[in-house]
Amino acid sequence: MTVARLGSFSAAAAELGYTQAAISQQVAALETDLKTQLLTRRPVAPTEAGARLLEHAGPILLRLDAARADITRMSKTPPNATLVIGVTSLAGATSVLAEGLATLRIRMPRLEITVETGTRQQLATGVARGEFDLALTDGLTAPGDPLPEQAPVTAIGLSEERVSVVLPAAHPLAARTALSLPDLADARWIAADNVAPPLKEIRRHAGTEGFRPALHYTGADVTTLLNLAAAAHGLTLLPEQFLGVAKIRTVSVIQPRLSHRVELLHAALPADSPATALAAILTHP
């Protein structure tokens, strides 16, 4: 993968800390095993077969990382007195995690806890690789359906609630009691992937193109996003528990039927670890 990305055997050797000869031998051995050429040499670039192999390489390497992390977890005795949790912005803003950690703190008062934010993909990958003990993620899905699989981890649903379109109070649609997402495909939207559902995800659920951004917000603060929507910079879609701002109107989405789902992600959990204890608290409140 590194040779293909850098387009050079020598550059790949320098980045990976091997000799150029060792890199060349590894590529040659792989080509011999597969009985096909994977890279052209002048210039260095993937062949058709090499490009296809690269498509498989990422998931394979991620599963190897997950396996290594799993073995490392098994060898940790006694369990560490630390807990690293990953959260997406909206999942972290819910009361679920804070209340669960409060209960855990009573049982383990000296536990050192770290909470880090990230995207759904980053957190799923981090859990698989052992970078996070647990993660809370969120996203749009049909009621009762899990979120799309992001990595080889276990996902447990913690909550679901309806979603609404956020509009300025003076918007022509603000008086409606319900809306259909496909009818809003040509409206102005705010792209806020760190807080709200990504527009490409909304397009997928709506089954139509459109939903073009009039403004891009790269932060992770829900209040800022709501203020931008209230000032008519574009529409956004949020779960109902975050919609308490006076200058906005919210209208429920009735078609397609959608829920905002929060999930707990984890890999193999060692017995008697803080992560195991917190997972039990969150899934059996």
VOGU-3710 file (C-alpha; in Angstrom, 3 decimals, decimal comma):
1> mtvarlgsfs> 0,000/0,000/0,000  2,814/2,423/0,870  4,679/1,818/-2,406  1,486/2,445/-4,406  0,621/5,566/-2,353  4,097/7,105/-2,707  4,798/5,806/-6,218  8,336/4,868/-5,191  10,097/1,853/-3,674  12,802/4,026/-2,116
11> aaaaelgytq> 10,316/6,473/-0,586  8,271/3,582/0,828  11,429/2,023/2,296  12,347/5,311/3,985  8,852/5,769/5,459  8,588/2,171/6,706  12,161/1,902/7,971  13,236/-0,940/5,662  15,832/-1,175/2,920  14,683/-0,720/-0,658
21> aaisqqvaal> 15,778/-4,273/-1,401  13,566/-5,639/1,375  10,555/-3,741/0,028  11,226/-4,986/-3,502  11,522/-8,568/-2,241  8,209/-8,334/-0,371  6,392/-7,032/-3,452  8,014/-9,686/-5,652  7,060/-12,436/-3,202  3,442/-11,235/-3,176
31> etdlktqllt> 3,366/-11,145/-6,980  4,788/-14,669/-7,089  2,182/-15,876/-4,612  -0,675/-14,311/-6,597  0,886/-15,217/-9,958  0,274/-11,735/-11,387  2,034/-8,373/-11,582  0,761/-5,881/-9,024  2,948/-2,856/-9,796  4,504/-1,443/-12,914
41> rrpvapteag> 8,110/-0,417/-12,291  8,678/2,585/-14,557  6,718/4,483/-13,391  5,742/2,726/-10,154  1,947/2,393/-10,258  -0,678/-0,282/-9,487  -1,742/-2,586/-12,286  -5,433/-3,457/-12,597  -4,850/-6,459/-10,326  -2,863/-4,297/-7,906
51> arllehagpi> -5,655/-1,738/-7,699  -8,143/-4,498/-6,910  -5,861/-5,863/-4,177  -5,616/-2,384/-2,626  -9,415/-2,337/-2,272  -9,158/-5,427/-0,065  -6,011/-4,373/1,803  -7,579/-1,708/4,054  -10,249/-3,950/5,653  -7,731/-6,813/5,964
61> llrldaarad> -5,189/-4,631/7,778  -7,905/-3,225/10,038  -8,923/-6,745/11,054  -5,273/-7,575/11,794  -5,063/-4,483/14,022  -8,279/-5,572/15,740  -6,854/-9,059/16,333  -3,656/-7,624/17,830  -5,674/-5,324/20,099  -7,861/-8,259/21,173
71> itrmsktppn> -4,826/-10,339/22,165  -3,345/-7,361/24,006  -6,558/-6,923/25,995  -6,457/-10,580/27,043  -2,881/-10,239/28,310  -3,584/-7,201/30,492  -3,721/-8,388/34,102  -4,741/-6,692/36,249  -6,977/-4,352/34,189  -5,687/-0,801/33,818
81> atlvigvtsl> -7,203/1,838/36,070  -7,914/3,994/32,991  -10,812/4,240/30,584  -10,671/5,908/27,153  -14,047/6,616/25,553  -14,700/7,982/22,086  -17,859/9,937/21,282  -19,399/11,636/18,298  -20,529/15,187/19,067  -24,261/14,471/19,456
91> agatsvlaeg> -23,798/11,138/21,241  -21,487/12,831/23,725  -23,970/15,657/24,255  -26,678/13,272/25,454  -27,063/12,558/29,163  -26,512/8,833/28,667  -22,725/8,912/28,930  -22,525/11,463/31,757  -24,981/9,536/33,918  -23,280/6,225/33,174
101> latlrirmpr> -19,862/7,614/34,114  -21,296/9,045/37,341  -22,496/5,579/38,341  -19,132/4,051/37,394  -17,261/6,718/39,384  -19,071/5,635/42,555  -17,788/2,095/42,043  -14,284/3,101/40,894  -13,497/6,507/42,447  -9,822/6,499/41,387
111> leitvetgtr> -10,503/5,588/37,764  -8,825/7,933/35,246  -11,280/8,697/32,422  -10,553/10,281/29,043  -13,330/11,261/26,605  -12,324/12,071/23,014  -14,486/13,173/20,095  -14,329/11,882/16,535  -16,374/10,834/13,539  -18,347/7,591/13,470
121> qqlatgvarg> -15,736/5,996/11,187  -12,813/7,189/13,322  -14,385/5,843/16,499  -15,318/2,459/15,034  -11,792/2,048/13,677  -10,320/3,215/16,989  -12,358/0,684/18,962  -11,284/-2,111/16,595  -7,634/-1,128/16,977  -7,799/-0,821/20,745
131> efdlaltdgl> -7,338/2,962/20,799  -10,693/3,352/22,602  -12,107/1,021/25,236  -15,647/2,004/24,234  -17,309/4,486/21,925  -20,722/6,129/21,627  -21,737/6,989/18,078  -24,901/8,260/16,459  -26,556/8,581/13,069  -29,703/8,337/10,980
141> tapgdplpeq> -31,403/5,016/10,428  -34,835/3,524/9,908  -36,598/2,847/13,237  -35,243/-0,347/14,773  -32,383/-0,722/12,276  -28,705/-0,621/13,325  -26,337/1,958/11,898  -24,223/0,784/8,932  -21,258/-1,329/10,038  -18,063/0,752/10,172
151> apvtaiglse> -15,524/-1,797/11,427  -15,361/-5,286/12,997  -16,837/-4,245/16,369  -19,963/-4,992/18,388  -22,670/-2,315/18,232  -25,491/-2,079/20,788  -28,354/0,374/20,419  -28,814/2,649/23,441  -31,547/5,028/22,303  -33,671/6,151/19,364
161> ervsvvlpaa> -35,721/9,304/18,854  -37,447/11,174/16,077  -35,650/13,766/13,980  -36,898/17,166/12,836  -35,932/19,723/10,236  -34,640/22,939/11,800  -35,956/26,107/10,091  -35,934/29,819/10,909  -39,193/30,970/12,491  -40,109/33,001/9,406
171> hplaartals> -39,526/30,177/6,928  -42,495/29,454/4,597  -42,592/25,850/5,818  -42,382/26,700/9,531  -46,159/26,394/9,993  -46,236/22,821/8,725  -46,733/19,981/11,207  -44,704/17,459/9,219  -42,413/17,349/6,184  -41,127/14,845/3,653
181> lpdladarwi> -37,370/14,919/3,108  -37,517/14,508/-0,695  -39,593/17,712/-0,852  -36,629/19,606/0,638  -34,022/18,439/-1,881  -33,827/21,879/-3,534  -33,701/23,872/-0,292  -30,572/25,568/1,097  -28,820/23,324/3,653  -25,998/23,668/6,160
191> aadnvapplk> -23,225/21,094/5,811  -22,212/20,312/9,417  -20,827/16,772/9,341  -19,341/17,022/12,865  -22,743/17,744/14,416  -25,658/16,952/12,103  -26,164/14,004/9,733  -23,931/14,472/6,662  -25,840/15,661/3,604  -24,759/12,577/1,647
201> eirrhagteg> -26,441/10,474/4,350  -29,615/12,567/4,056  -29,542/12,094/0,257  -29,258/8,344/0,715  -32,244/8,171/3,050  -34,297/10,533/0,900  -33,480/8,529/-2,219  -32,816/11,613/-4,323  -30,084/14,073/-5,276  -30,019/17,677/-4,139
211> frpalhytga> -29,553/18,826/-0,525  -26,742/21,167/-1,594  -24,919/23,172/1,097  -25,338/26,931/1,273  -22,944/27,100/4,231  -20,264/24,780/5,640  -19,849/24,571/9,431  -16,832/22,504/10,518  -17,256/22,935/14,269  -18,903/20,565/16,724
221> dvttllnlaa> -21,164/22,840/18,763  -24,908/22,216/18,480  -25,852/25,715/19,669  -23,776/27,347/16,928  -25,447/25,171/14,321  -28,898/26,079/15,648  -28,033/29,782/15,576  -26,898/29,479/11,961  -30,181/27,792/11,065  -32,161/30,440/12,964
231> aahgltllpe> -30,405/33,137/10,933  -31,622/31,515/7,693  -28,230/30,263/6,495  -29,780/26,894/5,637  -31,715/23,925/6,945  -30,371/21,158/9,143  -31,675/17,927/10,643  -31,351/17,090/14,351  -32,830/14,792/17,013  -35,618/16,375/18,990
241> qflgvakirt> -33,856/16,568/22,353  -31,534/19,316/21,070  -34,255/21,579/19,714  -35,018/24,157/22,388  -34,051/27,465/20,764  -36,766/30,146/20,608  -35,838/31,644/17,216  -36,206/28,406/15,320  -39,052/26,202/14,234  -38,840/22,448/14,007
251> vsviqprlsh> -40,976/20,220/11,853  -40,971/16,421/12,175  -39,845/14,258/9,274  -42,524/11,727/8,359  -41,149/10,373/5,086  -38,960/8,422/5,015  -39,401/7,187/8,572  -36,146/8,001/10,336  -34,703/7,825/13,817  -31,615/9,300/15,407
261> rvellhaalp> -29,899/6,273/16,951  -27,125/6,217/19,554  -25,010/3,060/19,684  -22,367/1,698/22,036  -19,377/0,202/20,212  -16,911/-2,224/21,736  -14,574/-5,043/20,814  -13,792/-7,975/23,111  -14,040/-6,747/26,722  -11,796/-8,168/29,462
271> adspatalaa> -13,606/-9,466/32,526  -13,783/-7,086/35,513  -12,444/-4,122/33,508  -13,781/-0,545/33,751  -14,944/-0,818/30,127  -16,958/-3,961/30,914  -18,514/-2,264/33,938  -19,496/0,834/31,968  -20,926/-1,224/29,115  -23,142/-3,043/31,607
281> ilthp> -24,296/0,254/33,133  -25,156/1,789/29,755  -26,969/-1,244/28,394  -28,872/-2,069/31,597  -29,692/1,289/33,206
//
